[in-house]
Amino acid sequence: MHLDPKRLQVLLEVHREGGIVAASDYLGVSASAVSQQIKKLEEEVGLDLVDRNPAGALLTPAGRILVNGAERIENDLNDIARNLRPIAGHLTGVVHIGAFHTVIRNVLLPLTSQLEQELPGVEIHIDESGEGPGMTKMRSGKFDLLMLERDTAPGNAPRGFTDVQFIDEPWVLVSPSNAPLVGSERDLADVQWLRVAPDTIGALPMQRVAAATSHIHWVPYSYINYEAAHALVRAGKGSTIMPYMAIQGIALGGMRVTTLPALGFRRILVRHRNGEDSPNTATGQVLAALFQWVATHHNDWRGNTYETTQ
């Protein structure tokens, strides 16, 4: 029995994409071309491999055996390519990054797809993590880079580590769309404020506002994560202060975003072990790519580019 490896790959994509049409879109060929390749593979095997129905394409028992084999072949080929890269002089390694939600969504995920092309020998592993658990993993070697957030002042890195300033983004006022307009810092005294969990970074700009205001109006609603804050604001329960990344790229229906210089900014830092920023290491290459990516996209977070959104 002779099996064409290219047809095995087609069957594998039909399985992964859930149907012939979806697989054809992924492979960049027509659906009829995919069907023909599957038919020829079935002729080579002498068995039906796919049950076609309106809901998609389901593998038969024989199809599952072939797909399992195709995945093993794919993994073996990837391992071979990975093992050849050091011999060819290509940088290899695994870089583990600990980060918080907003920087994962707005920076790391867009960047990783780019790095897969630019640094094919380097694997990027991302874990959502707070600073405390993240430092435990940094010290044990489980993290190579750790994203940190500060309210303006960066502070000092622990012995053996270096903190590098990464992004400064403004804190912004996020209000229900029907709330009174806020045009200056003086208007903050009239805002109906949501309560922020005191052990979160978002509590710090709120503390500054409260200290500068003779009387602050708190509403009986509080939040820990930004998704809850979005829901409360959209429901008209009150206003709050968030970093711009917390509202970047999401639907703003029911919310108004106002920038005020007096709110300050959130500073994002990248922490690494001393000496691991060398361009000869995988961590150093990823670190350099992070800063290059931000340099290209710096206007995404600069306060003077933001406009109030109704």
C-alpha positions as CSV (number, residue, x, y, z in Angstrom):
1,M,0.0,0.0,0.0
2,H,1.4,3.4,-1.0
3,L,0.1,6.5,0.7
4,D,0.8,10.0,-0.6
5,P,2.0,12.1,2.3
6,K,0.5,15.3,0.8
7,R,-2.9,13.6,0.8
8,L,-2.4,12.7,4.4
9,Q,-1.9,16.3,5.2
10,V,-5.1,17.2,3.4
11,L,-7.0,14.6,5.5
12,L,-5.4,16.1,8.6
13,E,-6.6,19.6,7.8
14,V,-10.1,18.3,7.0
15,H,-10.1,16.8,10.5
16,R,-8.7,20.0,12.1
17,E,-11.0,22.4,10.3
18,G,-14.1,20.3,10.7
19,G,-15.0,20.0,7.0
20,I,-13.9,20.1,3.4
21,V,-14.9,23.7,2.7
22,A,-13.1,25.0,5.8
23,A,-10.1,22.9,5.0
24,S,-10.1,24.3,1.4
25,D,-10.1,27.8,2.8
26,Y,-7.1,27.0,5.1
27,L,-5.2,25.3,2.3
28,G,-6.0,27.9,-0.3
29,V,-7.4,25.5,-2.8
30,S,-11.0,24.8,-4.0
31,A,-13.3,22.5,-2.1
32,S,-13.5,20.1,-5.1
33,A,-9.7,19.8,-5.1
34,V,-9.8,18.8,-1.4
35,S,-12.6,16.3,-2.2
36,Q,-10.5,14.8,-5.0
37,Q,-7.5,14.3,-2.8
38,I,-9.6,12.6,-0.1
39,K,-11.1,10.4,-2.8
40,K,-7.7,9.4,-4.1
41,L,-6.5,8.7,-0.6
42,E,-9.5,6.5,0.0
43,E,-8.7,4.6,-3.2
44,E,-5.1,4.1,-2.0
45,V,-6.3,2.7,1.3
46,G,-9.3,0.8,0.0
47,L,-11.6,2.2,2.8
48,D,-13.9,5.1,3.4
49,L,-12.1,7.8,5.5
50,V,-14.6,10.5,5.8
51,D,-18.4,10.5,6.4
52,R,-19.7,13.6,4.6
53,N,-22.9,15.2,6.0
54,P,-24.4,18.7,6.0
55,A,-22.8,19.4,9.4
56,G,-19.3,18.8,8.1
57,A,-17.0,15.8,7.6
58,L,-16.5,13.2,10.3
59,L,-13.7,10.7,10.2
60,T,-14.5,7.0,10.0
61,P,-12.5,4.6,12.2
62,A,-10.0,4.1,9.3
63,G,-9.8,7.9,8.9
64,R,-9.0,8.3,12.6
65,I,-6.1,5.8,12.3
66,L,-4.7,7.7,9.3
67,V,-5.0,11.1,11.1
68,N,-3.3,9.8,14.2
69,G,-0.5,8.5,12.0
70,A,-0.3,11.8,10.1
71,E,0.0,13.8,13.4
72,R,2.8,11.5,14.5
73,I,4.6,12.1,11.2
74,E,4.1,15.9,11.5
75,N,5.4,15.9,15.1
76,D,8.5,13.9,14.0
77,L,9.2,16.3,11.2
78,N,8.9,19.2,13.5
79,D,11.3,17.6,15.9
80,I,13.8,16.9,13.1
81,A,13.6,20.6,12.0
82,R,14.1,21.7,15.6
83,N,17.1,19.5,16.1
84,L,18.7,20.7,12.8
85,R,18.4,24.4,13.6
86,P,21.4,24.6,16.0
87,I,23.6,22.8,13.5
88,A,22.6,25.4,10.9
89,G,23.5,28.2,13.3
90,H,19.9,29.2,14.1
91,L,19.0,30.4,17.5
92,T,16.8,27.9,19.4
93,G,15.2,27.7,22.8
94,V,12.0,28.1,24.8
95,V,11.1,31.5,26.4
96,H,8.5,31.4,29.2
97,I,6.7,34.7,29.8
98,G,4.5,35.6,32.7
99,A,2.1,38.4,32.1
100,F,-1.3,39.9,33.1
101,H,-4.4,39.9,31.0
102,T,-4.3,43.2,29.2
103,V,-0.7,42.9,28.0
104,I,-1.3,39.3,26.9
105,R,-4.3,40.4,24.8
106,N,-2.9,43.7,23.4
107,V,0.8,42.9,23.0
108,L,1.9,39.3,23.4
109,L,-0.7,37.5,21.3
110,P,-0.2,39.9,18.3
111,L,3.6,39.6,18.7
112,T,3.8,35.8,19.0
113,S,2.4,35.2,15.5
114,Q,5.1,37.6,14.2
115,L,7.9,35.8,16.2
116,E,6.9,32.5,14.8
117,Q,8.1,33.8,11.4
118,E,11.1,35.8,12.6
119,L,12.4,33.3,15.2
120,P,11.3,29.9,14.0
121,G,13.6,28.1,16.4
122,V,12.3,29.8,19.5
123,E,9.1,28.7,21.2
124,I,7.1,31.3,23.2
125,H,5.1,30.0,26.2
126,I,2.8,32.5,27.9
127,D,1.2,32.2,31.3
128,E,-1.2,34.6,32.9
129,S,0.3,35.4,36.3
130,G,0.4,38.1,39.0
131,E,3.6,39.5,40.3
132,G,3.9,37.4,43.4
133,P,3.5,34.0,41.8
134,G,5.4,35.2,38.8
135,M,8.5,36.1,40.9
136,T,8.4,32.6,42.5
137,K,8.5,31.2,39.0
138,M,11.3,33.6,37.9
139,R,13.4,32.6,40.9
140,S,12.9,28.9,40.2
141,G,13.7,29.4,36.5
142,K,10.2,28.6,35.2
143,F,9.7,32.1,33.8
144,D,12.3,33.9,31.7
145,L,10.4,37.2,31.4
146,L,7.8,38.7,33.7
147,M,5.5,41.6,32.8
148,L,4.8,44.0,35.7
149,E,2.5,46.9,36.1
150,R,3.1,50.0,38.2
151,D,1.2,53.2,38.9
152,T,3.7,55.7,37.4
153,A,6.7,55.0,39.8
154,P,8.7,51.9,38.7
155,G,10.4,51.0,42.0
156,N,13.5,48.8,42.2
157,A,14.1,45.3,40.9
158,P,15.1,42.6,43.4
159,R,18.8,41.6,43.5
160,G,19.7,39.5,40.5
161,F,17.0,41.0,38.2
162,T,16.6,43.9,35.9
163,D,13.4,45.9,35.2
164,V,13.2,47.6,31.9
165,Q,10.6,50.2,31.1
166,F,8.3,48.9,28.4
167,I,5.1,50.9,27.9
168,D,3.6,54.0,29.5
169,E,-0.1,54.1,28.9
170,P,-2.6,56.6,30.3
171,W,-5.2,55.9,32.9
172,V,-8.6,56.9,31.4
173,L,-12.0,57.7,32.8
174,V,-14.6,55.1,31.7
175,S,-18.2,56.3,32.3
176,P,-21.7,55.2,31.2
177,S,-22.5,56.9,27.9
178,N,-25.3,58.9,29.5
179,A,-23.3,60.2,32.4
180,P,-22.5,63.9,32.6
181,L,-19.5,64.9,30.6
182,V,-16.2,65.4,32.4
183,G,-14.0,68.1,30.9
184,S,-11.5,68.7,33.6
185,E,-10.1,67.3,36.9
186,R,-12.6,69.5,38.8
187,D,-15.5,67.6,37.3
188,L,-14.3,64.4,39.0
189,A,-15.9,65.5,42.2
190,D,-19.4,64.9,40.6
191,V,-18.6,61.4,39.2
192,Q,-20.5,58.4,40.7
193,W,-17.6,56.0,41.3
194,L,-17.4,52.2,41.3
195,R,-15.3,50.7,44.0
196,V,-12.1,49.0,42.9
197,A,-10.6,46.1,44.9
198,P,-7.9,47.7,47.1
199,D,-5.2,45.2,46.3
200,T,-5.3,45.9,42.5
201,I,-3.2,48.4,40.6
202,G,-6.4,50.2,39.5
203,A,-7.0,51.2,43.1
204,L,-4.0,53.6,43.1
205,P,-5.2,56.2,40.6
206,M,-8.6,56.1,42.4
207,Q,-6.8,56.8,45.7
208,R,-5.2,59.9,44.1
209,V,-8.6,61.1,42.9
210,A,-10.1,60.5,46.3
211,A,-7.3,62.4,48.0
212,A,-7.7,65.4,45.7
213,T,-11.5,65.6,46.1
214,S,-13.1,66.9,49.2
215,H,-16.1,64.6,48.8
216,I,-16.3,61.5,46.6
217,H,-19.5,59.7,45.6
218,W,-19.1,55.9,45.9
219,V,-21.8,53.6,44.5
220,P,-22.5,50.2,46.1
221,Y,-20.8,48.2,43.3
222,S,-17.2,47.0,43.2
223,Y,-15.0,44.9,40.8
224,I,-11.7,43.1,40.6
225,N,-11.3,42.4,36.9
226,Y,-11.9,44.8,34.0
227,E,-14.5,42.6,32.3
228,A,-16.7,43.1,35.4
229,A,-16.0,46.8,35.3
230,H,-17.1,47.0,31.6
231,A,-20.4,45.3,32.5
232,L,-21.0,47.6,35.4
233,V,-20.3,50.7,33.4
234,R,-22.4,49.6,30.5
235,A,-25.3,49.0,32.9
236,G,-25.0,52.6,34.1
237,K,-23.9,51.7,37.6
238,G,-21.0,54.1,37.8
239,S,-17.7,55.2,36.4
240,T,-14.1,54.1,37.0
241,I,-10.5,54.6,36.0
242,M,-8.8,52.0,33.8
243,P,-5.6,51.7,31.8
244,Y,-6.2,52.3,28.1
245,M,-5.4,48.7,27.2
246,A,-8.4,47.6,29.3
247,I,-10.7,49.2,26.7
248,Q,-8.5,48.9,23.6
249,G,-10.1,46.8,20.9
250,I,-13.4,46.1,22.7
251,A,-16.9,47.3,21.8
252,L,-17.5,50.6,23.6
253,G,-21.3,50.5,23.3
254,G,-22.7,52.1,26.5
255,M,-19.4,53.5,27.6
256,R,-17.6,56.8,27.2
257,V,-13.8,57.1,27.4
258,T,-12.3,60.4,28.6
259,T,-8.6,61.1,28.8
260,L,-7.4,63.5,31.5
261,P,-3.6,64.1,32.0
262,A,-4.2,64.4,35.8
263,L,-5.1,60.7,36.0
264,G,-1.4,59.8,35.3
265,F,-0.3,56.6,33.6
266,R,0.3,53.0,34.1
267,R,3.9,51.9,33.6
268,I,4.5,48.4,32.3
269,L,7.9,46.9,32.9
270,V,9.7,43.8,31.7
271,R,11.7,41.9,34.3
272,H,14.5,39.5,33.4
273,R,17.4,37.9,35.2
274,N,20.7,39.9,35.0
275,G,22.6,39.1,31.8
276,E,19.8,37.3,30.0
277,D,19.2,40.3,27.7
278,S,22.1,39.3,25.5
279,P,21.2,39.1,21.8
280,N,22.9,35.7,21.7
281,T,20.2,34.1,23.8
282,A,16.6,33.3,23.0
283,T,15.4,35.5,25.8
284,G,17.4,38.4,24.6
285,Q,16.0,38.0,21.1
286,V,12.5,37.9,22.3
287,L,13.1,40.9,24.5
288,A,14.5,42.9,21.6
289,A,11.5,41.9,19.5
290,L,9.1,43.1,22.2
291,F,10.7,46.6,22.2
292,Q,10.8,46.7,18.4
293,W,7.1,45.8,18.2
294,V,6.2,48.5,20.8
295,A,8.3,51.0,18.9
296,T,6.3,50.3,15.8
297,H,3.0,50.5,17.7
298,H,3.8,53.2,20.2
299,N,0.9,55.4,19.1
300,D,-1.5,52.7,20.3
301,W,-0.7,53.8,23.9
302,R,0.4,57.4,23.9
303,G,-1.9,59.6,25.7
304,N,-1.9,62.4,23.2
305,T,-3.4,60.2,20.5
306,Y,-6.6,59.3,22.4
307,E,-9.9,61.0,21.8
308,T,-13.0,61.0,23.9
309,T,-15.4,58.4,22.5
310,Q,-19.1,58.9,22.9
